[in-house]
Amino acid sequence: EYVYFARPDSVIDGISVYRTRLRMGEKLAHLINRTWAAHDIDVVIPVPDTARTAALECAHALDIPYREGFMKNRYVGRTFIMPAQGLRKKSVRQKLSPIASEFAGRNVLLVDDSIVRGTTSSQIINMAREAGAKRVYMASAAPPVRYPNVYGIDMPTSAELLASRYSDEQMDEMAREIGADRIFYQELDDLRASILEEAAAQGSSIRGLDCSCFDGKYVTEHVGAAYLQSLAQERKANRGDSDTNACHLLYKLDPAPAGAERAR
């Protein structure tokens, strides 16, 4: 919720989602300065809409101009939860239109809230290049997503996740796969700190966070390698079925009565 799903004006457990995303952007900028002090970034452009808050603060901390580079079609849904790869690729092009003047002749840092399969990122990077960008760098306000979510979000299995195929030492290879000149990920400790520091500032008593899709540590004991493997097999078997939620843990814990339609 703090990274992606919640609206920026939300307050969860007494913590402002907007302010946590500002902190994420600031820490992302610090990571870029720490790992690439002599960068040649000309402009920071967010992938709308969720990444705007983090991208704005990232640009401020880097002392680089922030620009809007994509117009969003609000009649296209969230691409990462769409069931078919072809549909996801088609929808990205329908969802975003580049503003060519903000890309032409520039080295661009695209900031997104997260990178899941890499489908959206690859398409957006291509669009930036087609609009005239010299170099395109990709930054994720979230850490690498290497494990599936099993608590009700229709997320891919590990094999489908871009970051699951690469170690932290293979970022250059990952960047090449999605067509970026360089890629940056938020560190997990910095993501936690963004939320917990804001919690402390607002007097919230939150003590921990579920980061299972980043670190593979699930809060329910029976979720392990065997369960994830069976989930992957069931998801594959259900691919193309209209009931795409059937492989989720919440669906299993609270099944619909026999003969009744499960909620979608």
N, C-alpha and C positions, 0 to 999 in steps of 0.2 A: 504493500500500500504506500509506504513512504517513497519508494522509488518510482512507481508507475501507476498503479490503479487508482489511488485516491486523487480527488481534485485538490489543487493547491490551496484552496481556502479551507480544507478539512483540518480538524483538530482531532487527533487520535490519541487516547490515553493522556490527554492534556498537552500533547505535543503538536506544534504547528507543522503541518506538512510543508508549507511554503518555506519556512525558515530552515527546516532540515535540508531541503533541496538547495537552498542558498549555500549551506555549509558543504554539501556534496560538491558543488561547483568550485568553491574556494579550494577544497582539498584536491580536487582534480587538477586545478591550475598549479598547485604546489608540487604535485607529482610530475607534471610536465616540466616545470622549471628545474626540478631536482634531477630528472633523468635526461633532459635535453635543454640545457641552459642556453645554447646558441641556436635556438629554433628560428625558423624563418616564416612563422605563421603571420599572415596579413590580416586575417579576419576570422571571427568566430561566428558560426551559423548554426542555429539549433535545428534538430529534426522535430517539427511540430507534432503534438502540442506539449507533451509532458516535459520534454527536455529544456524548454525555454528558461525556466527558473535557474537550473544549474548552469546552463550555457551563459546566461547573463552575468552571473557572479564569476564564472570562470574567465570570461572576457575581461571583467573588471580587475580581477586579481592578476591577470597576465598583462594588463594595460594595453589591450588590443581592442580595436573596434568590434562591436557586436552588431550584426546585421541580420535581418530576416531574409532568407534566401529561398524559402519554399512557401507556396500558397497551398492550403489544404482543402480538399474536397470533403466536406463533413458528411457526405452521404455514403462514404465507404467505411466499413467497420475496421476494427483492429486486425491487422494482418497476421500477427503472430499466432492467433488462436484459430485461424482458418484451417480447415482440415486437409486441404489439398495443396501441394507445392505449386502446381500450375496456377491455381486460383490466387495464391499469395503473391506470386510474381506479377500477374496481371493487375492485381489490386493496387500494388505499390505505385505503378505508373498512373493509374486512375486516381489515386489518392493525393499525389503531390505534383505540383507544377513548379519548376524552378524560375526564379527571377534572374535572368541572364546577367543583368548589369552588376549583380552582387558577386558573381563568380568570375567574370571575364578577366583573365590575366592575373589572378590572385592565387596565393597559397592558402587554402581554406582548411580550417579545423571544424569538422562537423561534430557536434555533440549530440548524442542520443542518450535516452534514459538507460538503455540496456541493449545488449546484442544477444539474440537467442539463437536462431538457426543461421543467421547471417544473410538470409534471403533479402530482407528489407535493406540492410546496410549495403549490400552489393549493388542493388538497383539504384539506391540513392547516390552512391559514389559515382556510378556510371552517368547518372543525370547531371551531377555536378561537373564532370569532365565534359559532357556534351554541351553544357552551358558556358564552357570556356575556362574552367579552373586549370591552373598550371599544375598544382599538386593538391592532393586531397588527403588529409589526415583524419582519422576517425577516433573519437574519444567516447567511452561509455561511462556514464555517471554511476553505474553499478559494476561490481566485480564480475569476472568471468562466470557465466551460467553453465555449470558442468553437470548438474543433476536435475532430474525431473521433479516437478511439484506433484505431490500425490494427495493434496488436500482440497481438490475441487476445481483447480485451474487446468484447462485443457492444454497442457504443456507437452513438448516433445519428450521422447525417451532420450536417454543419454547419447545414443548413437547419432541422433539427429541434431544435437546441440553443437554449434561451431566450436566452442571453447573446450569441449570434452575431447577433441581430437588433437589438442595442442597443450604443451606444458607452458609454464610461465617463461621458459627460456626459448620458446618458439614463436614469439610474437611476430617476428618478421615474416615467417611462413604463413601465419594466420592472416596478416595484412595482405599478403599476395593473393591468398584465396579469395578475399572479398574485393580485391582491386584497389586497396588503399596503399598510400606511400608509407604510412606508419600508423600504428594503432596503440591506443592507450586505454587501460582499464583502471577504474577506481580500485584501490586496495580494500580488502574486506575490513581490516581494522579501521580504515578511514570511514567506511560506510557506517560501521557500528558507532564510531565516535561522532559522526554527524548527527545521528539520532539521539544518542545518549547524552551528548553535550547539550543539545537543545532541550532534552528532558530535564537535565539538571538546572538549566537556566530558567525553566518554567515551573520548577518545583514538582515535576512528575516523579513518581516512585517506581517507574519501569526499571526492571533489573536485567532483562535479557531479551533477545530477539530470535525469531526463527529465521535462520540463514541457510536452510537445508539445500536450496537450489544452488548455493554458492560453495558450501563446505561438505555437503552430503550427510550432515548430522540431523537426523529426523527426531522429532519430539516423541513419536510413538515407537515403542520398542520393537514391534514386529516388522517395521520397515527396514529391511536389509537387502543384501545382494539378491537373495532368492526371490523376495517379493518384487523387487524392481525388474528382475528378469521376467517373472510371470506377467507383470504389468505391461512390459514391452511386447511380449508375445500376444497378449490379449488385445492391446492397442492395434497391433499389426493385423490381427484377425478381424477387428472391427472397422478397419480403415475403409472408408466409403460407405459405412452404415450411417444412417441419419442420426442414430443415437451415439454421438461421439463422446458422451460423458461416461459411457459404461465402464471404462477401465479405471475410474477415479475412486480413491479411498472413501470419500464421503458418500458416494453412490453405494458402495458396498456396506458401509456402516448403517445406512438408513435406506434400505431397498424399498421400492414401492410394493404394495400388496400384489399378489398374483393377479394377473389380468389387468392391472392398472397401468396407465402410462406414466413413466417417470418424468419428473420435471426436467425441463431443459433450461 
